[in-house]
């Protein structure tokens, strides 16, 4: 878990608490996370008439930039609610879209079916970037052995890298992002270090796998600058201008598609479900639902009481535990002592894993944040209770 030096306390406005050691409380009991998020939403989110105006302007600009090209935009598709809803929206607005999927080997059968259903319904072209499974599994294992909270960093990097590569290959300058402030605006820095720090990614792989990355489509700070300033490819966040509600989106998807509901947020990936439902809460005492629910509270799309009631239930349920156990152990070849050694390793620190931010004073001034688990411990995971 992350090192906690103060007594337990929870925000009176959202549901963030001292599971983030850097949380700060004002005199009225509200925390820095929801205070910052409300200010960010005022700047980045426009709804109602203003949202419609921003949305129309964004769509017009996307089409203008794409004029004379085969596609107006690229949309990363995971088989999840957000990206699938956006695909239907883009079709309705006449945006010629190339659907792109990064296949890391962990898609649920339902997610694969959803992607096919979306592609068939919209008539959009579809491209898939399939990762080198041997290298990617070794990279994910290295992150598990490092005992850092960023078990999802290899996937995050590969998604961004694959989508940008395919966009450049097809001459597309607009990437439609399914991210949105309403459900993803709050995320403590100590819960996830910047995935674009490739030095950190390579450092973990070299230290815990004794190998170099050769095939992964990486997306670091320098690569980001290249795509933005040279290739002039950048993201657009349309969901920030829509009255987007997951329940309403699900209803539309069920009505228009052969849709499979996979459960929790981002659980269209078996590995993400394992990380968020078990690895983080059990090993690091982190429940990602607190950040998601707090974001929704700030957006007025969830009450604090409803969030507390859901948090009272564990992030994982036992009926599906055997299936997830096979996914998280047998697929990895982590049996018996091998898994025990990986799961109980001491937490990595900034002293043992190099980062761009820890190594460059100018970069610290240019950005913010520090590598997670600079001070922390990792709980031992009992392999017999793996979800």
N, C-alpha and C positions, 0 to 999 in steps of 0.2 A: 504494500500500500504506500501511498505518498505520505511523507512525514507530516504529522499534524502536531502542532505545538500549542494549540489553544483548545479550550473546551468546546464541545459540540455546540453548534449554533446554526439555525436555518433562517433564511430571509423571510420576512413577513409578507412580501409582495409576490415573489416567485418561489421556487422550491430549491434553489441552489443553497448549498450548505458548506460546512467546513471540510467536506471531502475534497474540496479545492483549498489547499493550504494558503493560497494567495487571496482568498476572498476577503473583502473589506466591507464593514457595516457602517452605515450612517447612524446618527442619533435616533432616528425613527425606526430603526430595525431593517431598513431596506439595504440591499447589497449593491456593490459596484457593477455586477453583471447586468442586472435588469435596468439600472440607471443608465449605463452605457448603451444598452440595447434600445431603450426607448429613444435616446438621442440619435442613434444610428438609423432607426426606422424613420424618424422625422426627415432625415437627409436622403435616404436611399429608397424608401417605399412611398409610392403614390397610388392611392386608391380612389374609387368613385370617378367623378368627372376628370380630375387631374390625372388619375391613372389611365383612363381611356385615352386621353390626349397623349400621354407619354407612350402608351402602347401603340397607338396609330403612327406616331412619329418614328418609333423604333422599327415597325414593320415596313414603313415606307423606305427608311434608310437601308434596311437589309435587302429589299428588292432592288433598290437603286444600285447598291454596291455589286449585287449579283447579276445585273443586267449584262447580257452577252455571254454569260457563263452557263454551264449545265445546271449548277445548283446555286441557290441563294444562300444556303446555310447547311451546316453540319449539326446533327443532334446526337449526342451520346445516348444510347438506349440500353437500359439494363434489364428491362422486363418489370421494373418497379412502377409505382403509381405516378410519381412526378414526371419522369421522362415519357411514359406512355400517354399521359394526359397532354403533355406538350406536343407530342406528335399529332394527336387529333386536332389540337388547336391550330398548329401550323398548317395542316391540311385545309382546315376551314378558312384560314386567312390567305390561302393561295401561295404560301411560301414553299418554293421547290427545295425539298430537304433531302439530304443524304443521311440515312440512319447509320450510326457506327457503334459497334459493340466490341468491347475488349473482353476476350474470353480467357479467363485465367484458370479455368477448370473447375470452378466452384459454383457455377450456376445451378439453381434448383431446376427440376424438370418443369415446374410451373412457370418459372421465369423464361425459359427457352420457348415454351408454348406462347407466352404473352408476347414475346418479341416477334414471333412468326405471325401472330394474329394482328399486331399493330402494323407490320409491314404489308400484310395482305389488305387490311382495311384502308390504309392510306395510299397504297400503290407507290410508296416511296422506295427508291433503291436502297439496298442494304449492303454494308461492308462489315466484315468481322476481322479483327486482328487477334490471332490465336498466339498466345505466349508460348515460349519454349518451356514446357512443363518441368523438365528436370531442373533447369536453372531457377525457375520461379519457386518451385517447392523448396529448393535449397535456400533461397533467399528468405522465404517465409519462415523456415525452420531457424535460420540465423537470428531473425528477430525474436522468435519465441525463446531461443536459448539466451539471448541478450537480456531477457526479462525487462524489456521496455514496454510502455503502454502502447506504442505505435505499431502494433502488429499489422495494422492495415496500411501502413505507409507504402510497402511495395505495390499494393493494388492501386492506391491513389496516384502514385507516380506513373504507373503503367497506363492508367486511364487517360490522364492528361497527355502523356507522350503519344499514345496511339491515335487519339482524336486529332491532335495537332498535325501529326505526320500525314494522316489521310486527308485532312483539310488542305494542307499544302500540296499534296499530290494531285488533288482535283482542282486546284486554283480557287478554293473557297476561302473567303476572308472573314466570315462570321460563324462563330461557334455558339449555338444556343445552349446555355447552361440550365440545368434543372435545379440548381441550387437556389435557395430563397431565404430571405431574412426571417420570414415568419416562423419557420420551423428549424432553422439552422444557424440563427444569428449568434446564439450564445454557445461558446465552447472555450473553457479555461485553457490558457496557454500550457499549463502543466499537464493537461489531459491529452495533448497531442502536439508534438513538436512539428515545425514547418516541414511538410513533405517535400518541398522544393530544395531542401538542403541535400544535394547529392553527395556531398562529402560525408555526411552523417550516414546515408544509405550505404555507400561503399565501405565506410569504416566498419559498420556492423557486419557486412558480408565478408570482408577480409578477416575480421577478428574471429568470427564464429563459424565461418564456412571455409576459410583459407582459400578463397577463390576471388576472381575478378568478374565483374558484370560484363557480359559480352553481347547479350541479345535483348535485354530488357529495353523497351522504348522509354528512356528516362526523360524527365522534364524538370530541369533545375533552374536556378536564378538566371544564369546566362542564356539558357535556351528560351526562357520566357521573354527575356529582352529581345532576342533575335526575332521571335515570332511577332512580338508587338511592334518593334521599330523597323525591322527589315522586311519581313514577310507581310507585315501589317494585318495579322490575323489576331482577332480578339474575341472575348466572350460577350454575350448579351444576356441579361437576367430578366427575362420576360415575366416570370412569376411574381416579381416585385411590383408589377403593375396590374395584377389580376386579383380579383376577390377569390383567391384560391383556398379551397378547403378540402382536405383529404377525403372526408366522408362524401362530399358532393362529387369529387373526382372519381372515387370508387364507384359511385352510383352510375356515372356516365360510362365508365369503362365496362361495367357489368351489362349495361344496356346495349352498348354498341359492339362489344367484342366478346370472343370466347375467353373470358378473363379468369385467371386463377389468382385468388387472394392468398398470398404467402405469409401473412401475419404482420409482424412488427416492421418498423421503418428500416429499410435497407436489408430486410431479411430475405430478399430474392437471391442473396448470396449465402451459401451454406457457411462459408468461413466467417462472413460478417456476423451472421447469427451466432456462431460459436463465440466470437470475440465479444460482442455486446451483451449476450445473454449469460455468458459464463466466465470467460477469461478475465474481463475487466472487473466485474463485481466481486468475483470470488478471490482472485489473486491480488488485485490492486484496490479493492473496496471502492470501485468507481461504477456508478450507474448512469450510463449515457442518457437514460430517459429524463434525468433531472435537467440536463441542458436543453433537450428537445421540448419538454413540457414548459420550462421557464420561458423559452422563446415563444411558444404558443400563447402563454399567459400575457406576455408583453404585446402580442399581436391582437389580443382580445378574442382569441379563438379557443381558449380553454380557461376554465376557472381554476383557481388555486386549489379549491376543495376537490375538484375532479382529479387534479394531478396528484394530490396527496392520497386519494383513495386508490388510484392505480399504482402508486409507488408502494403502497402497503402490501401489494402482491409481489412476489419475487420475479425477477426479470426472466426466469426460465421456468418451465413447467415439466414435471416428471414424466407424463405419458409419452412424450417424444424423446425421452432421454436416451433410450437404446439406439435409436436411429442416429442421433447426433453423436453418440459415443463412437459408432462405426465411422462416421465422417471425420471426427477429429483425431482418431487414433489409427485405425486400420489404414486409412488412406495415406497416412503419413509414414507408416512403418514405425511408429513410436509405441512400442510395447514394453511393459514392465519397467525395468530400470532405466531404459533409454528415456522414457517420458518423465520419470521421476527426476532424472538429472536435469532435464530441460526446464521443468516447471518450477523447481525449487532453487534455481540459480540465483545468486545475489543480484540485486538491481544494478544495471549499468549506470555509469556516471559520466559527467562531462570530462572527467579526467582520463577515462579509459576509452571513450569514443570521441573522435575529433568531429567538430562541427564548424561550419563556415563562420557562424556567429561567435563562437568561442575563440576562433583563431584570428579574427580581424576586427580591430577596434573601429575602423571606419564603417564596417558592416553593422556593428551593434548600434552605431549612431544612425544608420540609414534605416534599419528595421527595428523590431522589438521582439522580445522573447528569449528564452534560453532552453537548452535541451531538458527534457523532462527527466524526472528521477535523479536530479543532481543530488538530492538527499532523500532516500527512501528505502523501503524494504519490500521484498516480494514474498507473498504467502506461498506455502507449499500447496500444490494441487494434488489431491488424491485422484489417481487415474480411474478409480472405480466410480467416482461421482462425476466424471466428465460428461457434459451434455451431448 
